[in-house]
């Protein structure tokens, strides 16, 4: 009998294989087009948006982060502190970036840690209810839970390609569902969001 963890692992592998098969030039083009959604995603000026530095075949949100910054948002990127914890450090375009592991980059120590108002959430797979499958380490679920425990209620926007949608993501108690998803076909809101 497959456990939720086993099923998630299978769904993750299949969705990532579909994403990896997408044409690299097309993926870059789609990343550029995401910037057209900046008005719909931008918080009030001075609000914080956490993005991410793309790894492997992930959607490149850097053009979107640039567009959001141009609208007055402060941008933060995840910084891995240990095997279970990420925080969001302020991203300043001229500041040095360091290797965060997993093929991604982030701001170094000494950079301000910010609580995001809007979170652009990377993922491996998602379903029509807003449930997501991450990469298996649980960093984002724990970070979101910590923010909520502090009284923060970030707007959670998954970033993916349409081919990463699956029929059903098994629910687990620690999972943090998304409010919305942004793909190449636009921004969709979920019933719970």
Secondary structure as GFF3:
##gff-version 3
##sequence-region A 1 193
A	DSSP	alpha_helix	4	20	.	.	.	ID=ss1
A	DSSP	alpha_helix	24	33	.	.	.	ID=ss2
A	DSSP	three_ten_helix	34	37	.	.	.	ID=ss3
A	DSSP	alpha_helix	38	41	.	.	.	ID=ss4
A	DSSP	beta_strand	48	51	.	.	.	ID=ss5
A	DSSP	alpha_helix	62	70	.	.	.	ID=ss6
A	DSSP	beta_strand	74	80	.	.	.	ID=ss7
A	DSSP	beta_strand	86	90	.	.	.	ID=ss8
A	DSSP	beta_strand	97	101	.	.	.	ID=ss9
A	DSSP	beta_strand	104	107	.	.	.	ID=ss10
A	DSSP	beta_strand	118	122	.	.	.	ID=ss11
A	DSSP	beta_strand	125	126	.	.	.	ID=ss12
A	DSSP	beta_strand	132	133	.	.	.	ID=ss13
A	DSSP	alpha_helix	139	149	.	.	.	ID=ss14
A	DSSP	beta_strand	155	159	.	.	.	ID=ss15
A	DSSP	three_ten_helix	162	164	.	.	.	ID=ss16
A	DSSP	beta_strand	180	183	.	.	.	ID=ss17
A	DSSP	beta_strand	186	189	.	.	.	ID=ss18
###
